[in-house]
């Protein structure tokens, strides 16, 4: 079966020499061959074939079929990145292509969240073994911050179409950057501004797919970095409460109640993560979180 997969995919090497196309599945493949590859844990011994397929699968991140978009395109490229099977040069090309996908119109709402999720995997590789320059990393922080703050599509899981999870995937991207010791305080503050904008969305969307917990994680790991002092954390958490809206709306307005739900879920997620961490700097967030909880009507 393994030989069958390689034969089906080998035409990619010939196709790659021609003009770049945006096909999904990538030219030279079909759903069956890609599913066989997935069953074999995306094992490909041919480096050139793997590189070509990795780039080709990026165009499947917007596919409406969750088996292809999530189960093959995302999972396959993520597996190769986590297995350190893609070169630094290729990672740079993938990053730039994913930036293009972020900038494209996405009416179906799949492409941008999954591009952000794969960018989180690229950020992870740079965190573990730096390959981006300082300028490139700073540009990635700017991109991640802009993406998370820009999300207005709050759809989550659909039984037929699978995941659209823009806020969560943006938070995952910021998490990998927050863990990177080369991220400085100014960059951390920019991340926190973006996170705050989605903790209590202006649209008053009530989260039901775990978004508050995902938003809490980069906050927790920024705290571990020790880039902000206690007073600055107190101020950041305190500034979330006014996002609820007018006090007169308390318990008498559906939008206010949705915002309260989101804020409480986020604060409790941060508290739980901090409490269970065993890390002194993370634990130090707890008083600021408790103070914020006490101000919520």
PLY file of the C-alpha trace (Angstrom):
ply
format ascii 1.0
element vertex 297
property float x
property float y
property float z
element edge 296
property int vertex1
property int vertex2
end_header
0.00 0.00 0.00
2.87 2.38 0.81
4.28 1.93 -2.72
0.83 2.66 -4.13
0.73 5.98 -2.30
4.21 6.98 -3.47
3.36 6.14 -7.07
0.15 8.15 -6.90
1.95 11.15 -5.42
5.20 11.01 -7.40
3.71 12.98 -10.28
3.86 15.97 -7.95
7.58 16.19 -8.59
6.93 16.69 -12.30
4.02 19.05 -11.79
6.04 21.19 -9.35
8.40 22.16 -12.16
5.53 23.92 -13.95
3.57 27.07 -13.02
2.31 27.34 -9.46
-1.38 26.49 -9.22
-3.96 26.65 -6.45
-5.49 23.19 -6.71
-7.10 21.14 -3.96
-6.42 18.31 -3.81
-2.97 19.20 -5.19
-2.46 18.21 -8.81
-1.23 14.65 -9.02
-3.20 13.56 -5.95
-6.77 12.67 -5.11
-8.76 12.21 -1.93
-8.06 8.47 -1.85
-4.28 8.77 -2.13
-4.22 11.48 0.54
-6.35 9.40 2.89
-3.97 6.47 2.40
-1.09 8.77 3.27
-2.90 9.85 6.43
-3.43 6.23 7.42
0.35 5.82 7.16
0.89 8.79 9.51
2.02 10.99 6.59
5.25 9.00 6.24
7.11 10.09 3.07
10.78 9.27 2.70
11.25 11.45 -0.38
12.14 14.95 0.83
11.34 16.64 -2.47
7.96 14.93 -2.67
7.15 15.88 0.92
8.14 19.52 0.36
6.05 19.80 -2.78
3.03 18.21 -1.15
3.37 20.39 1.98
3.18 23.55 -0.11
0.36 22.15 -2.22
-1.75 21.24 0.79
-1.84 24.87 1.93
-4.46 25.50 -0.75
-6.69 22.92 0.95
-6.96 24.95 4.16
-10.09 26.63 2.80
-11.71 23.45 1.48
-15.26 22.89 2.74
-14.55 19.18 3.35
-13.28 18.87 6.96
-11.62 15.54 6.21
-9.43 17.22 3.61
-9.01 20.61 5.27
-8.45 19.54 8.87
-7.68 15.84 8.73
-5.18 15.98 5.86
-3.99 19.53 5.04
-3.59 20.76 8.61
-2.70 17.45 10.24
-0.23 16.46 7.54
1.73 19.70 7.45
1.66 19.95 11.26
3.00 16.39 11.52
5.91 17.21 9.21
6.67 20.40 11.11
6.57 18.65 14.47
8.74 15.89 13.07
11.31 18.47 11.91
10.93 17.20 8.35
10.58 20.56 6.57
13.61 22.77 5.95
13.96 26.32 7.24
13.84 27.60 3.67
10.55 25.80 3.05
9.13 27.03 6.37
9.81 30.58 5.26
8.03 29.96 1.97
5.09 28.41 3.80
4.88 31.33 6.22
4.74 33.83 3.36
2.10 31.79 1.53
0.00 31.56 4.70
0.20 35.34 5.09
-1.28 35.62 1.59
-4.09 33.25 2.58
-4.81 35.39 5.64
-5.23 38.43 3.40
-7.60 36.76 0.94
-11.38 37.00 1.17
-12.77 34.07 3.11
-16.56 34.07 2.81
-16.85 30.43 3.91
-14.74 31.14 6.98
-12.35 28.19 6.83
-9.17 29.45 5.16
-8.09 32.18 7.56
-8.55 30.23 10.84
-6.64 27.23 9.48
-3.91 29.46 8.06
-3.57 30.97 11.55
-3.41 27.50 13.10
-0.60 26.40 10.79
1.19 29.69 11.47
1.08 28.72 15.14
2.90 25.52 14.22
5.53 27.51 12.32
5.89 29.83 15.33
6.42 26.74 17.48
9.33 25.55 15.34
10.96 28.98 15.65
10.44 28.92 19.42
12.15 25.55 19.77
14.99 26.27 17.35
15.13 29.84 16.02
15.14 30.17 12.26
13.44 33.53 11.73
15.35 36.80 11.97
14.32 39.32 14.61
12.63 41.39 11.92
10.71 38.38 10.60
9.63 37.40 14.11
8.47 40.93 14.86
6.48 40.90 11.62
4.88 37.62 12.69
3.85 39.13 16.02
2.24 42.03 14.16
0.46 39.62 11.85
-0.81 37.46 14.71
-2.01 40.46 16.71
-3.78 41.95 13.68
-5.41 38.63 12.83
-6.82 37.93 16.29
-8.11 41.48 16.68
-9.74 41.32 13.23
-11.81 38.16 13.75
-15.52 38.87 13.36
-16.63 35.40 12.27
-17.48 33.66 15.52
-18.77 30.41 14.06
-17.34 27.36 15.79
-18.19 23.74 15.10
-20.70 22.48 12.54
-21.69 18.82 12.46
-21.28 18.69 8.67
-18.65 21.31 7.88
-16.41 20.90 10.92
-14.51 23.74 12.56
-14.32 27.45 11.94
-12.49 28.61 15.05
-10.89 31.95 14.31
-10.58 33.26 17.87
-9.21 29.99 19.23
-6.72 29.54 16.40
-5.57 33.15 16.73
-5.07 32.54 20.45
-3.05 29.39 19.67
-0.81 31.46 17.41
-0.26 34.02 20.15
0.40 31.22 22.64
3.38 29.96 20.65
4.72 33.51 20.39
4.11 34.14 24.10
6.25 31.11 24.91
9.13 32.47 22.82
11.79 34.10 25.01
12.73 36.43 22.16
9.39 38.25 22.39
9.81 41.53 24.25
7.53 43.55 26.51
6.20 45.86 23.79
5.24 42.83 21.71
3.65 41.20 24.77
1.56 44.31 25.39
0.39 44.30 21.76
-0.68 40.68 22.19
-2.58 41.49 25.35
-4.43 44.31 23.60
-5.56 41.89 20.89
-6.59 39.29 23.45
-8.61 41.84 25.43
-10.52 42.79 22.27
-11.77 39.21 21.95
-12.25 38.33 25.62
-15.47 40.37 25.46
-16.34 40.78 21.77
-18.06 44.00 20.83
-20.68 42.00 18.96
-21.72 40.35 22.25
-21.26 36.86 20.83
-21.53 34.28 23.62
-18.70 31.75 23.36
-19.66 28.07 23.55
-16.68 26.31 21.93
-13.96 26.79 24.53
-12.67 30.15 23.29
-12.22 31.73 26.76
-9.89 28.92 27.80
-7.85 29.26 24.63
-7.57 33.04 25.12
-6.42 32.45 28.71
-3.41 30.36 27.72
-1.24 33.06 26.08
-2.03 35.35 29.01
-0.81 32.73 31.47
2.42 32.16 29.58
3.08 35.86 29.15
2.80 36.08 32.94
5.40 33.35 33.27
7.77 35.48 31.23
7.66 38.19 33.93
7.39 41.00 31.41
4.66 42.85 33.33
4.62 43.68 37.03
1.73 43.16 39.46
0.32 46.67 39.03
0.30 46.34 35.25
-1.56 43.04 35.46
-4.06 44.57 37.89
-4.68 47.38 35.41
-5.03 45.02 32.44
-7.62 42.81 34.13
-9.49 45.81 35.56
-9.80 47.31 32.06
-11.82 44.28 30.90
-14.85 45.08 33.06
-15.92 48.27 31.22
-16.26 46.17 28.07
-19.52 44.82 29.52
-21.32 48.02 28.55
-23.48 50.47 30.43
-24.10 49.54 34.09
-27.78 50.29 33.56
-27.93 47.31 31.17
-26.91 44.82 33.89
-29.19 41.78 33.88
-31.69 43.60 31.66
-30.08 43.21 28.24
-29.19 40.11 26.23
-25.97 41.57 24.85
-24.82 42.57 28.35
-25.50 39.04 29.61
-23.52 37.52 26.73
-20.57 39.79 27.48
-20.74 38.91 31.17
-20.74 35.23 30.31
-17.59 35.64 28.19
-15.76 37.74 30.78
-16.55 35.37 33.65
-15.53 32.33 31.58
-12.22 33.97 30.69
-11.39 35.14 34.22
-12.19 31.74 35.69
-10.09 30.04 33.01
-7.11 32.25 33.84
-7.57 31.65 37.58
-7.74 27.88 37.16
-4.69 27.77 34.89
-2.72 29.95 37.30
-3.84 28.00 40.36
-2.86 24.65 38.86
0.42 25.80 37.33
2.81 25.48 40.26
4.71 28.43 38.77
5.16 31.44 41.08
4.80 34.05 38.33
1.64 32.43 37.04
0.27 32.08 40.56
0.90 35.80 41.04
-1.92 36.51 38.57
-4.53 35.19 40.99
-5.01 38.36 43.08
-5.53 40.46 39.95
-8.05 37.95 38.62
-9.92 37.81 41.93
-10.05 41.60 42.07
-11.47 41.64 38.53
-14.06 39.00 39.39
-15.25 41.07 42.33
-16.02 44.02 40.03
-18.27 41.97 37.73
-21.92 42.59 38.65
0 1
1 2
2 3
3 4
4 5
5 6
6 7
7 8
8 9
9 10
10 11
11 12
12 13
13 14
14 15
15 16
16 17
17 18
18 19
19 20
20 21
21 22
22 23
23 24
24 25
25 26
26 27
27 28
28 29
29 30
30 31
31 32
32 33
33 34
34 35
35 36
36 37
37 38
38 39
39 40
40 41
41 42
42 43
43 44
44 45
45 46
46 47
47 48
48 49
49 50
50 51
51 52
52 53
53 54
54 55
55 56
56 57
57 58
58 59
59 60
60 61
61 62
62 63
63 64
64 65
65 66
66 67
67 68
68 69
69 70
70 71
71 72
72 73
73 74
74 75
75 76
76 77
77 78
78 79
79 80
80 81
81 82
82 83
83 84
84 85
85 86
86 87
87 88
88 89
89 90
90 91
91 92
92 93
93 94
94 95
95 96
96 97
97 98
98 99
99 100
100 101
101 102
102 103
103 104
104 105
105 106
106 107
107 108
108 109
109 110
110 111
111 112
112 113
113 114
114 115
115 116
116 117
117 118
118 119
119 120
120 121
121 122
122 123
123 124
124 125
125 126
126 127
127 128
128 129
129 130
130 131
131 132
132 133
133 134
134 135
135 136
136 137
137 138
138 139
139 140
140 141
141 142
142 143
143 144
144 145
145 146
146 147
147 148
148 149
149 150
150 151
151 152
152 153
153 154
154 155
155 156
156 157
157 158
158 159
159 160
160 161
161 162
162 163
163 164
164 165
165 166
166 167
167 168
168 169
169 170
170 171
171 172
172 173
173 174
174 175
175 176
176 177
177 178
178 179
179 180
180 181
181 182
182 183
183 184
184 185
185 186
186 187
187 188
188 189
189 190
190 191
191 192
192 193
193 194
194 195
195 196
196 197
197 198
198 199
199 200
200 201
201 202
202 203
203 204
204 205
205 206
206 207
207 208
208 209
209 210
210 211
211 212
212 213
213 214
214 215
215 216
216 217
217 218
218 219
219 220
220 221
221 222
222 223
223 224
224 225
225 226
226 227
227 228
228 229
229 230
230 231
231 232
232 233
233 234
234 235
235 236
236 237
237 238
238 239
239 240
240 241
241 242
242 243
243 244
244 245
245 246
246 247
247 248
248 249
249 250
250 251
251 252
252 253
253 254
254 255
255 256
256 257
257 258
258 259
259 260
260 261
261 262
262 263
263 264
264 265
265 266
266 267
267 268
268 269
269 270
270 271
271 272
272 273
273 274
274 275
275 276
276 277
277 278
278 279
279 280
280 281
281 282
282 283
283 284
284 285
285 286
286 287
287 288
288 289
289 290
290 291
291 292
292 293
293 294
294 295
295 296
